[in-house]
Amino acid sequence: MLWKKIVLAIVLVIAAFTLQCTVCKWIAIGNASPNLIIMIVFLLSFLGGRRVGMLAGFFLGLLIDCFYGQVFGVNTFILLMFGYIDGTLGKTFFDDDFKLQLIFLVLNDLIYNFVFYVIWFFLKGRLEIGFYFVKVMLPELIYTFIVFCIIFIPLSKLIKYIYVEKDAKINFAVSNNNEI
């Protein structure tokens, strides 16, 4: 069972990075493209737990930093922290509440883009946060939101099938045996 979890996480990480770097550039509207990496880190951590989310965030961030990053480690750190925070929130809140997951995904995307605004623009003296929000953050946020609504159901069912439901049945069986 462990190997299925590992294989699923590896496949989703590689697929998200590959699609983000190739297909998302083709389907971009203006300069906005959906952020599949944020989506996969969120889904894996929210449904699979902190450890899975942190590993997915670490490796996706490392791939982005290796191929596209100007400052090594920024993406790795941010996505690792998203994996930790979303994994903690996934244990705290119900994983069946779609609206709550959309809110957390939107917050992840906003925080991710705001951190990059601070690193690349604000610290260099460019203070046009309104322009950056309207031209970069908001279009990407809307596009990510729409794509997440489309791919959420099949991906969440797959992740729940591999990560959650089997473990819940095993834990339920173990807890019932302890009461006897």
C-alpha positions as CSV (number, residue, x, y, z in Angstrom):
1,M,0.0,0.0,0.0
2,L,2.9,2.4,0.8
3,W,4.3,1.9,-2.7
4,K,1.0,3.1,-4.2
5,K,1.1,6.3,-2.2
6,I,4.7,6.9,-3.2
7,V,4.0,6.2,-6.9
8,L,0.9,8.4,-7.0
9,A,2.8,11.3,-5.3
10,I,5.7,11.0,-7.8
11,V,3.4,10.8,-10.8
12,L,1.4,13.8,-9.7
13,V,4.6,15.8,-8.9
14,I,6.2,15.0,-12.3
15,A,2.9,15.6,-14.2
16,A,2.2,18.9,-12.5
17,F,5.7,20.2,-13.2
18,T,5.7,19.0,-16.8
19,L,2.2,20.4,-17.5
20,Q,3.1,23.7,-15.8
21,C,6.1,24.1,-17.9
22,T,4.6,23.0,-21.2
23,V,0.8,22.9,-21.6
24,C,0.1,25.8,-19.3
25,K,2.2,28.1,-21.4
26,W,0.2,27.2,-24.5
27,I,-3.2,27.7,-22.8
28,A,-2.2,30.9,-21.1
29,I,-4.7,33.8,-21.6
30,G,-2.6,36.9,-21.7
31,N,0.2,36.3,-19.3
32,A,-2.0,34.3,-16.9
33,S,-1.8,30.5,-16.7
34,P,-3.2,28.2,-14.0
35,N,-0.8,27.3,-11.3
36,L,-0.9,23.5,-11.3
37,I,1.9,23.3,-8.8
38,I,0.0,25.1,-6.1
39,M,-3.0,22.9,-6.8
40,I,-1.1,19.6,-6.5
41,V,0.8,20.6,-3.4
42,F,-2.5,21.7,-1.9
43,L,-4.4,18.6,-2.8
44,L,-1.7,16.2,-1.7
45,S,-1.2,17.9,1.6
46,F,-4.8,18.6,2.4
47,L,-5.9,15.1,1.5
48,G,-2.7,13.1,2.1
49,G,-1.3,14.8,5.2
50,R,1.5,17.0,6.2
51,R,4.3,14.7,5.4
52,V,3.1,14.0,1.8
53,G,2.4,17.7,1.2
54,M,5.8,18.7,2.5
55,L,7.6,16.2,0.3
56,A,5.5,17.2,-2.7
57,G,6.2,20.9,-2.0
58,F,9.9,20.3,-1.5
59,F,10.4,18.4,-4.7
60,L,8.2,20.7,-6.8
61,G,9.9,23.7,-5.4
62,L,13.3,22.2,-6.0
63,L,12.4,21.5,-9.6
64,I,11.2,25.0,-10.1
65,D,14.3,26.4,-8.5
66,C,16.6,24.2,-10.5
67,F,15.0,25.0,-13.9
68,Y,13.5,28.5,-13.5
69,G,14.5,30.1,-10.2
70,Q,16.8,33.1,-10.0
71,V,17.2,32.8,-6.2
72,F,17.7,29.1,-5.3
73,G,15.5,27.9,-2.5
74,V,12.6,30.4,-2.6
75,N,10.1,28.2,-4.3
76,T,11.3,25.2,-2.3
77,F,10.8,27.0,1.0
78,I,7.4,28.5,0.1
79,L,5.9,25.2,-1.3
80,L,7.4,23.2,1.6
81,M,5.6,25.6,4.0
82,F,2.4,25.3,2.0
83,G,2.6,21.5,2.3
84,Y,3.0,21.8,6.0
85,I,0.3,24.3,6.6
86,D,-2.2,22.7,4.2
87,G,-1.5,19.3,5.7
88,T,-2.2,20.7,9.2
89,L,-5.4,22.3,8.0
90,G,-6.5,19.1,6.2
91,K,-6.4,17.3,9.6
92,T,-8.2,20.1,11.3
93,F,-11.0,20.8,8.8
94,F,-13.2,18.4,6.9
95,D,-11.8,17.3,3.6
96,D,-15.3,17.1,2.0
97,D,-16.0,20.8,2.2
98,F,-15.3,22.0,-1.3
99,K,-15.9,25.7,-0.6
100,L,-13.4,25.6,2.3
101,Q,-10.8,24.0,0.0
102,L,-11.4,26.7,-2.6
103,I,-10.8,29.3,0.0
104,F,-7.5,27.7,1.1
105,L,-6.4,27.3,-2.5
106,V,-7.1,31.0,-3.3
107,L,-5.2,32.0,-0.1
108,N,-2.2,29.8,-1.2
109,D,-2.2,31.4,-4.6
110,L,-2.4,34.9,-3.2
111,I,0.3,34.3,-0.7
112,Y,2.6,32.7,-3.3
113,N,2.2,35.6,-5.7
114,F,2.5,38.2,-2.9
115,V,5.8,36.7,-1.7
116,F,7.1,36.9,-5.2
117,Y,5.9,40.5,-5.5
118,V,7.9,41.3,-2.3
119,I,11.0,39.5,-3.5
120,W,11.2,40.7,-7.1
121,F,9.5,44.1,-7.0
122,F,9.0,45.6,-3.6
123,L,12.6,45.1,-2.4
124,K,13.8,46.7,-5.7
125,G,11.8,49.9,-5.1
126,R,8.8,49.1,-7.3
127,L,5.8,49.8,-5.3
128,E,3.0,49.2,-7.9
129,I,1.1,46.5,-5.9
130,G,-2.2,47.5,-7.5
131,F,-0.8,47.1,-11.0
132,Y,0.8,43.8,-10.0
133,F,-2.4,42.6,-8.4
134,V,-4.6,43.5,-11.4
135,K,-2.3,42.4,-14.1
136,V,-0.6,39.3,-12.6
137,M,-2.2,38.0,-9.4
138,L,-5.9,38.3,-10.2
139,P,-5.8,36.8,-13.7
140,E,-3.7,33.8,-12.4
141,L,-6.0,33.4,-9.4
142,I,-9.1,33.3,-11.5
143,Y,-7.5,30.9,-14.0
144,T,-6.2,28.6,-11.2
145,F,-9.7,28.7,-9.6
146,I,-11.4,27.7,-12.7
147,V,-9.0,24.8,-13.5
148,F,-9.1,23.7,-9.9
149,C,-12.9,23.4,-10.1
150,I,-12.6,21.3,-13.2
151,I,-9.8,18.9,-12.0
152,F,-10.8,18.8,-8.3
153,I,-13.3,15.9,-8.4
154,P,-11.2,13.3,-10.3
155,L,-8.0,14.1,-8.5
156,S,-9.5,14.3,-5.1
157,K,-11.2,11.0,-5.6
158,L,-7.9,9.4,-6.7
159,I,-6.0,10.8,-3.8
160,K,-8.7,9.9,-1.3
161,Y,-8.8,6.4,-2.7
162,I,-5.1,5.9,-2.3
163,Y,-4.4,7.9,0.8
164,V,-7.5,8.3,2.9
165,E,-10.1,5.6,2.5
166,K,-7.9,2.6,2.9
167,D,-6.2,4.0,6.0
168,A,-9.6,5.0,7.6
169,K,-10.9,1.4,7.1
170,I,-7.8,-0.1,8.6
171,N,-7.8,2.3,11.5
172,F,-11.5,1.6,12.1
173,A,-10.9,-2.1,12.1
174,V,-8.0,-1.8,14.5
175,S,-10.0,0.4,16.9
176,N,-12.9,-2.0,16.9
177,N,-10.5,-4.9,17.7
178,N,-9.1,-3.0,20.6
179,E,-12.6,-2.6,22.2
180,I,-13.3,-6.4,22.1
